[in-house]
């Protein structure tokens, strides 16, 4: 499965962005999906995840209430709606896929994922 993240850009604090992750070469319908981000000089950090059924989601405390993950299994895509962006949200954002056998609470680290997209840059100016 190949993942392609898109939708990044340069915005001002308080603005919104919607990132998308499209899959090809296979279906992500049976994968739990996650979003991560990595700022310069920092480790890749968990942003949130969504179960393969689309019913359950989880978020890092830093984005809870501002970011929303959704998926459209018919289109083989997941989205990350980001509202109320802050300068500290500036990072390269990655989507990733993990096997459905794992529960969301076990999918907080990059090592839990088997497929990764190439990332899309989000820059939030103050």
ZIDACOR-V714836 format. One record per backbone hydrogen bond with DSSP energy under -1.0 kcal/mol. NH is the residue of the N-H (numbers start at 1). CO is the residue of the C=O. E is the energy in kcal/mol with one decimal. If there is no record, write none. Layout:
nh,co,e
NH,CO,E
NH,CO,E
This chain:
nh,co,e
2,24,-3.0
4,22,-2.3
6,20,-2.5
11,123,-2.9
13,125,-2.5
14,85,-3.1
15,12,-2.3
17,82,-2.3
19,80,-2.7
20,6,-2.5
21,78,-2.5
22,4,-2.6
23,76,-2.0
24,2,-2.3
31,28,-2.0
32,98,-2.2
33,50,-2.5
34,96,-2.6
35,48,-3.0
36,94,-2.8
37,45,-2.4
38,92,-2.2
42,39,-2.3
45,37,-3.3
47,35,-2.8
48,35,-1.6
49,58,-2.3
50,33,-2.8
51,56,-2.9
54,51,-1.9
58,49,-2.1
60,47,-2.7
63,60,-1.6
64,60,-1.4
66,63,-2.4
67,63,-2.2
68,81,-2.4
70,79,-1.8
72,77,-2.8
77,72,-1.8
78,21,-1.8
79,70,-2.8
80,19,-2.6
81,68,-3.2
82,17,-3.4
83,66,-1.9
85,15,-2.4
89,86,-2.4
90,87,-1.8
91,122,-2.0
92,38,-2.3
93,120,-3.0
94,36,-2.9
96,34,-2.3
97,115,-2.2
98,32,-3.4
102,99,-1.5
106,103,-1.9
107,104,-2.0
112,109,-1.8
113,110,-1.9
114,97,-2.9
115,97,-1.6
117,95,-2.5
120,93,-2.0
122,91,-2.8
123,9,-2.8
125,11,-3.0
